[in-house]
Amino acid sequence: MCFSVAAVVPYVCVLVCVVIAGPPCARSQESALNAPDPHLSTDPEERRLVSNARYIQRPVHTKVTQQFEMYDPHSEGALHDLKSMGFTQVVLDWPNLHHAATDAGLNVVLANWWTLNTSDKDIDAGIARARNVAPKKLIGFSIMDEPGRNAPETPFTFYEELYSVLEPVFREQFPTTRLEISHWGPMATWTDQHYEKFSHLYQAADVMRIMPYPDLYEAPLDDVFFMIQRSRRLMEIAGVRRPLVVILQAWVLPPKNKLPEIDELRVMAYQTMLSGAETLSFFEYNLDVWNRAPGFQVQFRQLMAELTQFSRANRESSVETMIDSKGILTTRLTPPRGSHLRVLINTRRTRNRDMDPLEVRMTKIPEHRGSRLALKDTTCGITELNRCVTQRAPCRTSSCTPSLLRHRRCSNPTDHALNRTTSKNNLCQNGLQIRKACNRTR
């Protein structure tokens, strides 16, 4: 079967007609999406606490990331340099480098920029370019980068329909190649309407790419973990399971023009590798920018050596990760045999409990102890809250630390009753208020 853009043209024409015929509807949907929710706080920090509370002390079970990716190498020398650093794949937007990438032993993701206005000629050229890459090395075909930001005039239903056309073609002609699409990632300020809108995007690809860049605005670094979990929630809403590529910042944004500190990148990278991402990616390979930050290039190479060695050493381990309300991420790695490994990560830029700023602490646990090792206080407070709400029973005085109950969002069948009796926009402020709220729902 030879793919022809003619298969896509009728669909594109229909979509164009729909969009042209219905701008009032589109505008009203955008207005509804951006309209403030009177039930939500306007305080960004409070909104963040509410959004993240559902993921506090909730274990994530996964495997350690094994794939490492870099965007935009623009020379054969750059490709060999990346291979020597341990990268396994590259995203290419230059059409003359896929042979060199294959020769260097790298897998390839081809980047495209397709919108409602993309011509038939450009779509044909993108498919033809895919045929020029060694089939086993072409692991990804990216349809669009951040359509919500870069092509706001293109509805997400366009990508859903395009995927339905391309997917059978790729299964036949490129069976090992996955269709991919990226977006900034679910934000802490999102409403249910945002999740509903972006669920269509998650149905339009085999792989999703997200890009938590907390350091751009000196935001909390634990947003890497939370954005991954919010993406999982979006998949549940969309009714799909998608591998995640998590892209970290190795570029600068004017006027600040500041790269992350290596210690910040280390914390973000380990969060990514221990929280469910299939691939750890960096944007972008640009030595001119890297060399303006004294020591960055050397330290980045050292970091990559550390990350890839950790990945190889723990390839077979099962991973259980959770984060607490203080921003300390705790992971237990359980290998098929031998010593277990516990990893503690302080995601804060300040000293936190007994941990230094941005510290990554690893402790080996002997096998006989590791089999009994559990992440402390995983669900005790949450279990008590669920029990008293779902059974409409009096709340027992919990032996758990009060912090486990603090800042938990009420997420049970009696949500609204609880929310009316707790303060500050759906935040369960402390264990006492939760117990009072539970008792009032009896």
C-alpha positions as CSV (number, residue, x, y, z in Angstrom):
1,M,0.0,0.0,0.0
2,C,1.4,3.3,-1.0
3,F,0.3,6.2,1.2
4,S,-1.2,9.2,-0.7
5,V,-2.2,12.5,0.7
6,A,-5.4,12.0,-1.2
7,A,-6.6,9.9,1.7
8,V,-6.2,12.8,4.0
9,V,-7.5,15.6,1.7
10,P,-11.2,14.9,2.0
11,Y,-11.0,14.8,5.7
12,V,-9.0,18.1,5.8
13,C,-11.5,19.7,3.5
14,V,-14.4,18.7,5.8
15,L,-12.6,20.0,8.9
16,V,-11.9,23.3,7.1
17,C,-15.5,23.6,6.2
18,V,-16.5,22.9,9.8
19,V,-14.2,25.4,11.3
20,I,-15.2,28.1,8.8
21,A,-18.8,27.4,9.3
22,G,-18.7,27.4,13.0
23,P,-16.5,30.1,14.5
24,P,-19.1,31.3,17.0
25,C,-19.2,27.9,18.5
26,A,-15.5,27.7,18.6
27,R,-15.3,31.1,20.2
28,S,-17.9,30.2,22.8
29,Q,-16.0,27.0,23.7
30,E,-12.8,28.9,24.2
31,S,-14.7,31.5,26.3
32,A,-16.1,28.8,28.5
33,L,-12.7,27.2,28.8
34,N,-11.1,30.5,29.9
35,A,-13.9,31.7,32.1
36,P,-13.0,31.8,35.8
37,D,-14.6,29.1,37.9
38,P,-16.3,30.8,40.8
39,H,-15.7,27.8,43.0
40,L,-11.9,27.9,42.6
41,S,-9.5,30.1,44.4
42,T,-7.7,32.8,42.4
43,D,-4.6,32.3,44.5
44,P,-2.1,30.4,42.3
45,E,-0.4,28.7,45.3
46,E,-3.7,27.5,46.7
47,R,-4.8,26.2,43.3
48,R,-1.5,24.3,43.1
49,L,-2.1,22.8,46.5
50,V,-5.6,21.7,45.5
51,S,-4.4,20.2,42.2
52,N,-1.5,18.3,43.7
53,A,-3.1,17.1,46.9
54,R,-4.6,14.0,45.2
55,Y,-1.1,12.8,44.4
56,I,0.5,13.3,47.8
57,Q,1.5,10.0,49.5
58,R,0.0,8.0,46.6
59,P,2.5,5.3,45.4
60,V,3.4,5.2,41.7
61,H,4.5,1.8,40.5
62,T,6.7,1.7,37.4
63,K,10.1,0.9,36.0
64,V,13.3,3.0,35.6
65,T,13.5,5.0,32.4
66,Q,15.8,3.4,29.9
67,Q,15.6,5.8,26.9
68,F,17.4,9.1,26.7
69,E,16.7,11.6,24.0
70,M,18.0,15.0,22.7
71,Y,16.4,17.5,20.4
72,D,17.9,19.1,17.4
73,P,21.5,18.0,16.8
74,H,22.5,19.7,13.6
75,S,25.7,17.9,12.6
76,E,27.2,14.5,12.3
77,G,29.6,15.4,15.0
78,A,26.8,16.3,17.3
79,L,25.2,12.9,16.7
80,H,28.4,11.0,17.7
81,D,28.8,13.3,20.7
82,L,25.3,12.5,21.9
83,K,25.9,8.7,21.4
84,S,29.1,9.0,23.5
85,M,27.1,10.6,26.3
86,G,24.7,7.7,26.4
87,F,21.7,9.1,24.5
88,T,19.7,6.4,22.7
89,Q,17.6,8.6,20.3
90,V,17.3,12.0,18.7
91,V,14.6,14.2,17.5
92,L,15.5,15.5,14.0
93,D,14.0,18.5,12.2
94,W,16.8,18.6,9.6
95,P,16.0,16.2,6.7
96,N,19.6,15.3,5.9
97,L,20.7,13.7,9.2
98,H,18.7,10.5,9.6
99,H,21.3,8.4,7.8
100,A,24.1,9.8,9.9
101,A,22.0,9.2,13.1
102,T,21.4,5.6,12.1
103,D,25.1,5.2,11.4
104,A,25.9,6.6,14.8
105,G,23.7,3.9,16.4
106,L,20.9,6.3,17.4
107,N,17.1,5.8,17.0
108,V,15.3,8.6,15.3
109,V,12.1,10.6,15.9
110,L,11.2,12.7,12.9
111,A,9.7,16.1,13.8
112,N,6.8,17.5,11.7
113,W,4.7,20.7,12.0
114,W,1.2,19.8,10.8
115,T,-1.8,22.0,11.3
116,L,-5.1,22.6,9.6
117,N,-3.2,24.7,7.0
118,T,-0.6,22.1,6.1
119,S,-0.5,21.4,2.4
120,D,-0.8,18.1,0.7
121,K,2.7,18.5,-0.6
122,D,4.1,18.9,2.9
123,I,2.3,15.8,4.2
124,D,3.5,13.7,1.3
125,A,7.0,15.0,1.9
126,G,6.9,14.0,5.6
127,I,5.7,10.5,4.8
128,A,8.4,10.1,2.1
129,R,11.1,11.3,4.5
130,A,10.0,8.5,6.9
131,R,10.6,5.9,4.2
132,N,14.2,7.1,4.0
133,V,15.0,6.1,7.6
134,A,16.0,2.5,8.4
135,P,12.7,1.0,9.6
136,K,14.0,-0.4,12.8
137,K,15.6,2.9,13.7
138,L,12.6,5.1,13.1
139,I,10.9,4.8,16.4
140,G,8.8,7.9,16.3
141,F,7.0,10.3,13.9
142,S,6.0,13.5,15.6
143,I,2.9,15.1,14.0
144,M,3.0,18.5,15.8
145,D,4.7,20.3,18.6
146,E,2.4,22.0,21.1
147,P,-0.6,22.5,18.9
148,G,-2.5,24.3,21.7
149,R,0.2,27.1,21.7
150,N,1.6,27.0,18.2
151,A,-1.6,26.3,16.2
152,P,-4.5,27.6,18.3
153,E,-6.7,27.8,15.2
154,T,-6.4,24.0,14.7
155,P,-9.0,22.1,16.7
156,F,-7.7,19.0,18.5
157,T,-10.4,17.0,16.6
158,F,-8.2,17.6,13.5
159,Y,-5.4,15.5,15.1
160,E,-7.9,12.8,16.2
161,E,-9.1,12.4,12.6
162,L,-5.6,12.7,11.2
163,Y,-4.5,9.9,13.6
164,S,-7.3,7.7,12.4
165,V,-6.1,8.1,8.8
166,L,-2.3,7.7,9.5
167,E,-2.5,4.9,12.2
168,P,-3.4,2.0,9.8
169,V,-0.9,3.3,7.3
170,F,1.9,3.3,9.8
171,R,1.0,-0.1,11.2
172,E,1.4,-1.5,7.7
173,Q,4.4,0.4,6.4
174,F,6.2,1.4,9.6
175,P,5.2,-1.2,12.2
176,T,7.8,-0.2,14.8
177,T,7.1,3.6,14.4
178,R,4.8,5.3,16.8
179,L,2.9,8.5,16.1
180,E,3.6,11.2,18.6
181,I,2.4,14.6,19.6
182,S,3.5,17.1,22.3
183,H,2.0,19.7,24.5
184,W,3.3,21.8,27.4
185,G,1.6,19.4,29.9
186,P,-1.4,19.6,32.3
187,M,-1.0,22.6,34.5
188,A,-1.9,22.9,38.2
189,T,-4.4,25.7,37.3
190,W,-6.4,23.6,34.9
191,T,-10.1,23.1,35.3
192,D,-12.2,20.1,34.3
193,Q,-12.9,21.8,31.0
194,H,-9.2,21.9,30.2
195,Y,-8.9,18.2,30.9
196,E,-11.9,17.5,28.7
197,K,-10.4,19.5,25.9
198,F,-7.0,18.0,26.0
199,S,-8.3,14.4,26.3
200,H,-8.9,14.7,22.5
201,L,-5.2,15.3,22.0
202,Y,-4.4,12.2,24.0
203,Q,-6.5,10.2,21.7
204,A,-4.6,11.5,18.6
205,A,-1.2,9.8,19.1
206,D,0.6,6.6,20.3
207,V,3.0,8.6,22.5
208,M,2.5,11.8,24.4
209,R,5.3,14.4,25.0
210,I,5.1,16.8,27.9
211,M,7.6,19.5,29.0
212,P,7.7,20.5,32.6
213,Y,10.0,23.5,32.7
214,P,9.6,24.7,36.3
215,D,13.0,26.4,36.3
216,L,12.0,28.9,33.6
217,Y,10.0,30.7,36.3
218,E,11.8,29.5,39.5
219,A,8.7,27.3,40.2
220,P,8.9,24.3,42.5
221,L,10.8,21.5,40.9
222,D,8.4,18.9,42.2
223,D,6.1,20.0,39.4
224,V,7.9,17.4,37.2
225,F,6.4,14.7,39.4
226,F,3.0,16.3,39.5
227,M,2.8,17.0,35.8
228,I,3.5,13.4,35.1
229,Q,0.7,12.3,37.4
230,R,-1.7,14.9,36.0
231,S,-0.9,13.4,32.5
232,R,-1.9,10.0,33.9
233,R,-5.1,11.5,35.0
234,L,-5.7,13.0,31.6
235,M,-5.1,9.5,30.1
236,E,-7.8,8.1,32.4
237,I,-10.2,10.8,31.2
238,A,-9.4,10.0,27.6
239,G,-9.7,6.3,28.2
240,V,-6.2,5.6,26.8
241,R,-2.7,4.5,28.1
242,R,0.1,6.4,26.4
243,P,3.9,6.1,27.0
244,L,5.3,9.5,28.2
245,V,8.3,11.4,26.9
246,V,9.3,14.0,29.5
247,I,11.3,16.9,28.1
248,L,13.5,18.9,30.4
249,Q,15.0,22.3,29.9
250,A,18.5,22.6,28.4
251,W,17.7,25.9,26.6
252,V,17.3,29.5,27.6
253,L,14.4,31.9,27.5
254,P,15.0,35.6,26.9
255,P,15.4,38.0,28.6
256,K,16.6,35.8,31.5
257,N,18.7,33.6,29.3
258,K,19.5,31.2,32.2
259,L,20.1,27.5,32.0
260,P,19.0,25.4,35.0
261,E,21.7,24.6,37.5
262,I,23.0,21.0,37.1
263,D,21.7,20.1,40.6
264,E,18.3,21.3,39.5
265,L,18.5,19.2,36.3
266,R,19.6,16.2,38.4
267,V,16.5,16.5,40.7
268,M,14.2,16.9,37.7
269,A,15.8,14.0,35.8
270,Y,15.6,11.5,38.7
271,Q,11.9,12.5,39.3
272,T,11.3,11.7,35.6
273,M,13.1,8.4,35.7
274,L,11.4,7.2,38.9
275,S,7.8,8.5,38.2
276,G,6.7,6.7,35.1
277,A,8.3,8.3,32.1
278,E,9.4,5.9,29.3
279,T,11.9,8.4,27.9
280,L,13.9,11.3,29.4
281,S,14.4,14.0,26.8
282,F,16.2,17.4,26.7
283,F,15.6,20.4,24.6
284,E,18.0,21.2,23.0
285,Y,21.6,20.4,21.9
286,N,23.1,23.8,21.5
287,L,26.8,24.1,22.5
288,D,26.8,27.8,21.9
289,V,24.2,28.3,24.6
290,W,25.8,25.7,26.9
291,N,29.2,27.2,26.7
292,R,28.0,30.6,27.9
293,A,27.3,29.0,31.3
294,P,30.7,28.2,32.9
295,G,31.0,24.6,33.6
296,F,27.6,23.6,32.3
297,Q,28.8,21.4,29.4
298,V,31.2,19.4,31.5
299,Q,28.7,19.0,34.3
300,F,26.0,18.0,31.9
301,R,28.2,15.2,30.5
302,Q,28.9,14.0,34.1
303,L,25.2,14.1,34.9
304,M,24.4,12.0,31.8
305,A,27.1,9.4,32.8
306,E,25.4,9.2,36.2
307,L,21.9,8.9,34.9
308,T,22.7,6.3,32.3
309,Q,24.7,4.2,34.7
310,F,21.8,4.3,37.2
311,S,19.4,3.3,34.5
312,R,21.4,0.3,33.4
313,A,22.1,-0.8,37.0
314,N,18.4,-0.8,37.9
315,R,16.9,-2.0,34.6
316,E,15.2,-5.0,36.1
317,S,14.1,-3.4,39.4
318,S,10.5,-2.7,40.1
319,V,9.9,0.9,41.3
320,E,7.5,2.3,43.9
321,T,7.6,6.1,44.2
322,M,5.7,8.7,46.2
323,I,6.1,12.3,47.2
324,D,5.1,14.0,50.5
325,S,3.7,17.4,51.2
326,K,7.2,18.7,52.0
327,G,8.4,18.0,48.5
328,I,10.5,14.9,49.4
329,L,10.3,12.1,46.9
330,T,10.8,8.6,48.2
331,T,11.5,5.6,45.9
332,R,12.0,2.0,46.6
333,L,13.7,0.0,43.9
334,T,13.3,-3.8,44.2
335,P,15.5,-6.0,42.0
336,P,14.8,-9.6,41.2
337,R,17.6,-10.5,43.7
338,G,20.1,-8.7,45.8
339,S,20.1,-5.5,47.8
340,H,17.2,-3.1,47.5
341,L,17.7,0.6,47.0
342,R,16.0,3.5,48.6
343,V,16.2,6.9,46.9
344,L,15.3,10.2,48.7
345,I,15.1,13.4,46.7
346,N,14.7,16.8,48.2
347,T,13.0,18.7,45.4
348,R,13.3,22.0,47.3
349,R,16.0,24.6,46.7
350,T,16.3,25.0,50.5
351,R,17.2,22.6,53.3
352,N,14.3,20.3,54.0
353,R,14.1,18.2,57.2
354,D,17.6,16.5,57.4
355,M,18.3,16.9,53.6
356,D,20.4,19.5,51.9
357,P,19.0,21.6,49.1
358,L,18.4,19.5,46.0
359,E,20.0,16.5,47.6
360,V,19.6,13.0,46.0
361,R,20.3,10.4,48.6
362,M,20.6,6.7,47.8
363,T,20.8,3.9,50.5
364,K,21.2,0.2,49.9
365,I,19.0,-2.0,51.9
366,P,20.2,-5.6,52.6
367,E,18.0,-8.2,50.9
368,H,16.5,-9.7,54.1
369,R,15.5,-6.2,55.2
370,G,14.5,-5.0,51.8
371,S,11.8,-7.6,51.5
372,R,10.0,-6.0,54.4
373,L,10.8,-2.4,53.4
374,A,7.7,-0.2,52.9
375,L,7.3,3.5,52.1
376,K,6.4,5.0,55.4
377,D,2.9,6.3,56.0
378,T,1.8,5.6,52.5
379,T,-2.0,5.5,53.0
380,C,-2.8,5.4,56.7
381,G,-4.3,8.9,56.9
382,I,-6.0,8.6,53.5
383,T,-7.4,5.2,54.4
384,E,-8.9,6.7,57.6
385,L,-10.4,9.6,55.7
386,N,-11.9,7.3,53.1
387,R,-13.3,4.9,55.7
388,C,-15.1,7.6,57.7
389,V,-16.6,9.2,54.6
390,T,-17.6,6.2,52.5
391,Q,-18.9,4.3,55.6
392,R,-20.4,7.4,57.1
393,A,-18.7,6.4,60.3
394,P,-17.1,8.5,63.1
395,C,-13.5,9.2,62.4
396,R,-11.0,7.5,64.7
397,T,-8.1,9.4,66.1
398,S,-5.4,8.4,63.6
399,S,-1.9,7.4,64.7
400,C,-0.7,8.9,61.4
401,T,1.1,12.2,61.3
402,P,-1.3,15.1,60.9
403,S,0.6,16.2,57.8
404,L,-0.8,13.2,55.9
405,L,-4.3,14.6,56.4
406,R,-3.3,18.2,55.8
407,H,-3.9,19.6,52.3
408,R,-5.7,16.5,51.1
409,R,-8.4,17.3,48.7
410,C,-11.7,15.5,49.6
411,S,-12.3,13.0,46.8
412,N,-15.1,10.8,47.8
413,P,-18.8,10.4,47.1
414,T,-19.5,13.0,49.8
415,D,-17.1,15.5,48.3
416,H,-19.6,18.4,48.4
417,A,-20.6,17.8,52.0
418,L,-17.0,17.7,53.0
419,N,-16.0,20.8,51.0
420,R,-18.8,22.9,52.5
421,T,-17.5,22.1,56.0
422,T,-13.8,22.7,55.3
423,S,-12.2,26.1,54.7
424,K,-10.4,27.7,51.8
425,N,-11.7,26.2,48.6
426,N,-11.8,22.4,49.0
427,L,-8.7,22.1,51.1
428,C,-8.9,19.7,54.0
429,Q,-6.8,21.9,56.3
430,N,-6.1,19.5,59.1
431,G,-7.1,16.2,60.7
432,L,-9.4,17.9,63.2
433,Q,-11.5,19.6,60.5
434,I,-11.6,16.4,58.5
435,R,-12.9,14.5,61.5
436,K,-15.5,17.2,62.2
437,A,-16.5,17.1,58.5
438,C,-16.8,13.3,58.5
439,N,-19.0,13.3,61.6
440,R,-21.3,15.9,60.1
441,T,-21.9,13.6,57.1
442,R,-23.1,10.7,59.3
